[in-house]
């Protein structure tokens, strides 16, 4: 694993120290699947990963379902082009299964132990690694009805067998975290969390802080809404294959409120002389319990927009400005400040 000059923090009890931001590989899964961001040039994807790693980012988050395996393949390609001592930690997820015979069908939430074992072996092959640094259950197994005790038990077995170094959950609620913790420690949680979707700060973030569970939040820039570069015109021009074109956050009055919050980020960014995306990410990192934030990039220059968040600390004045905007616009739900 590569050394870094960026600040690092312990990821719960995993034994890994990670940078406050990591590279998110959802969008580089490319086109032709249900939750696509659109077609993507793999060469640009690899270049974006290299830009992040060269800048000191020491972890990548991906998932088997992103591009139905393609994201993991691209990450694996990027890893092969790096000397072993420069490679970042690799985190991936299972339990959200697409259909290769109907790539645009909505993926199913599957927790069957035999399915999970096939998934982890396939991920190891695509990533071309001997062990996955962190393996996470993407969602509760609502579609096949596998009890949490069964799929979490499988994750714990995979860790004991050495196929994965650490195990965690994604998109699980407190009562599910409690049930899993009774079987074996939940080392990490990956929840949705940003200025517009703040409910995690009400319950799961405090739970994780109290149980020494590392937290890596996803979508800290609200899928592009909080980059400072989004507009109503851009929302209206999203292509039909882009999943955001179907999301209510990108339409109507809700979009208006969301863009007002993005405008407030511009003021804070100017004060710190940093790009707007880095402020959106740094806001999530100000909350108790948050270890790091997953931030995507489809091109190398996009990395530069959020990289300062790796060492940016927002002060009370910054947080008050953003809280006042959230309260005035009634955008989103959940606590408006740490």
N, C-alpha and C positions, 0 to 999 in steps of 0.2 A: 504494500500500500504506500502511495506516495506521501512524502512529507509536505507540509504546507506552512506558509508564513501567516495564514489567516487565523483568527481566533478559533479555537475548538472547545467543545463542551462534551462531557460524558453523555452517551446515549443510554440513559437508564443504567441497567446492570449488565449491558451487553459486553462491556470491556472495550468498546469502540469509542474513540473521541472523534466527533464529527464537526465540520464547519457548520456555521449557523444557517447556511443555505446549501441546497443540493440540487443537482441537475435532474429535472423531471422529463421523462421520456415518453409521455403519452402521445403528444402530437407527432413525434417522429415515427409512430407506427404507420403513418401514411394513409392512403385512401382505401376505399372498398371494404368498409366494415361499419357497423352500426354507429359507433361513437367517434367517427373520423373527424379530424380537423381539415381534411382535404388532402390532395396529393402532396407528396413531399419528396424532395431530392435527397437520396441517402447520403450523397457526398457532402451536402450542406449539414446534414444531421451529424455526421462524423466530425466535421469541422467545428460545429457548435460544441460538441462534447469535448473536443480537444481544447477549444478556447477556455471552457470552464475549468478543466483539469489543469491546464497550464497556468491559470490564474490562482490556483490553490484550492479549488473545490474538491473535496475528497470523498464524495459519494454520489451515486446515481440511483434514482428510483425508477423502476419500470414495472411491467406486469405482463403475464403471459397473454392476456386478452388484448393488449394494445396492438392493433393491426393483426390480431390473431397470430401472434408470435413474431411478427416482423420487427417490432421495437426491440425485442430481446436479441434478434439477429443483428440488428444495426449496432446495438451496444456491444455485442460480442465482437463485431468487426472492429469497432473503435478500440476495444481492449487489446485485441491481437496486435494492433499497430503501436502499442505502447510497451516500453520495457517493463518487466514485471514489477520493479520497484517504484514505478510511477503510476500504477493502476489504482483507481479509486475503489472504495467499497462498492459492492453491487447489492442493491436491495430489490427484490421482486415480489410478486404476489400471485396467488393461485385462488381457485374456487369460483372464478367468474369465467364461464366456458362458452366460447363462440362455436358456431357451426360452419365448418369449412365448405359444406355443400350449399349453404345459404349465408354468405358472409354478411349480408345486411340485416339478418335476423338479430333481435336483441339477445345479447349473451345471457346465459342462465346461471343462477347462483347455486352452485353444486358443492356439497361438502362430503360426498361419499369417499371414504378413505382410499378405495382403489383408484378412484378418479384423481384424487389429490396426489397419489404416488406417481401416477402416469404424468401428471402435470409437472411435478418437481423434476422428474427425470428429463422431460422434454425441455424444461427451462435450463437445466444444467448443460444439455447438449447445445442449445441455441446460443447460450452465453459463453460456451466453451470454457467453463470454470469447473474446478473439482469440488468446490463447496460454495454455496450461496451465503453471503454474509448475513442477510436478514431476509427471512421468508415470512410473508404476512397473508392472512386470510382476508381476501378482498372485501367480501360482504358476508353477513350471516347467510346460511344455506337455506334461503326461503323457498327456492324452487323445487328442491328434492326432499326437503324436510329432514335432512340429517341433523340429529341433535348436536348442539354445541359441544357437548362432552365428547362426542365421537370425532368431530373434525379437529377440535383442539387437542385431543389425545393423540391424533395422528401427527399433528405439528410437533408435539413434544417428543414423539417417537423419532421423527425425522432429525430432530436436534441430537438426540441420544445416539443415533446411528451415524452422525457426522456429515450428513448431506447438507445440513444448514448449520450456521454458527449460532444464530439467534432467531427467535420466533416472536411474532406479534400479530395484532389484529388491526383491521381497517374498517371504519364505518360501523363500529359496534357501540352499543349504549352501556350505561353504567351497570344495569342488572346483568348484562351479558359479560362484562368485564369481571364482575364479582363471581359469576359461575365459572369462568375460565380460571380465575385466580385460585379457586379452591382445588383445581387439578394440578396446576403448575403456574409459575409466575408469568404474567403477561409482560414481556420485556419491552414491548413498544406498542403504541397505538398511532394510527394514521387517520385523523379526522379531517373533514372539510372545515376550513376556518379562514375567514377574511373579513374585511370591514362590512361587507354586505350580508354575510352569513356567519353570525357570531354565537350561535346557540351552544357550541362546544364549550365556551367559557363559563356556561352556567353549571355544567355537570361533569363532563368527561375530563376536562383539563384539570380541575381541582382533584378529581379522583386519581388521575395519573401522578400528579405532584405528590399526593399523600402516599402513593404506593411505589414510588421510585420506578415508575414506568416512563420510558422515554417517549416523547411525542414529536412526530414529524408531520406538520400540517400540510394539506394539499390545497391547491387553488388559491394561494394567498393574493393573487391579482385578479381573482374572480373571473378566470378564463378570458382575460384581456380587458375587461371593463375598467379596471383600475390602473391601466398603464399610462393614462394621460393622452394616449393616441387614439382612443376609441371615440366614435361619434354616432349620432343617429343615422347619418348617411352611410357610415360603414356598416352599421347593424342591418340597414335595409338592403345592403348589397351583398350580404353573406350568401354564399352559394347554398343550394338546397342540400348538398351532401354534407355541409358543415353542421354538426349537431347543434351548434349555438343558434342556428336559424329557427330551431323548433323550441328554444328555451324561453319561458316567459320573462326572464330577467333581461332579455335583449329586445323587448317590445313594449310599446305603450307607455303608460304613466310610470310603470316600474323602471323602465329604462331611463326616463327623465330624472327620477330621483337618484338612480345609480350614477348617472353622469354628473350630477351636482356634487356627489361625494368625491368623484374623481377630480373635479375642479378644485376641491379643498386640498387635495394632495399636492397640487401644483404650488400652492402657497408655502407649504411646509418644505417641499423639495427646493424651492428657491432659497429659503432661509439656510438650508444646509449645503446648497450648491451641489446637489446630487440629482440624478434622473428620477422622475416621478415613480417608476416601478419599484425602486429601492425603498421608497417610503412606505408603499403599500405592504411590502414584505416585512419591513422593520416593525410595522405596527403589530403584526401577529407575534413577532418575537418578543414583544414587550410584556406578554402575558405570562403569569406564573404557570409553570408546567410545560410550556412550549420549548422543546429542545432545538428544533430546526424547522425550516420551511422548504418545501419542494417547489422549484420554480422551473417552468419549461422554457425552451428556446428551440426555434426551428432554424435559426441562422446564427452564425457566430456573433454578429453585432448585437443581437438581442441579449446575449449574456451580459454585455457591458451595461445594459440598462438596469439590471438588478444586482449586479455584483457588489456595489457599495453596501447593500443590506447586510453583508457578511460581517461588517464592523460598525454599522450605524446604530446608535442608541438615540431614540427619540426622548425628548425631555417632557416635562409636565405641560409646558406651553403648547408643544406640538400635539400632545394627546388631547388637550382641552379643545384646541381648534377642531380637531377631527370629531370629538365627541359632540361638540355643539352642532356641527353640520349633520351628524347622524340624527340628533334629536330634532333639529329643525325640519329635516326632510322626511323623517319617519322611514328612512330607508332601512330595510333588513330588520332583523330581530336579534335580541340578545344584548349582553352588556356592551355599553358604548365606550368603555375605557377599562384598562387594567385595574 
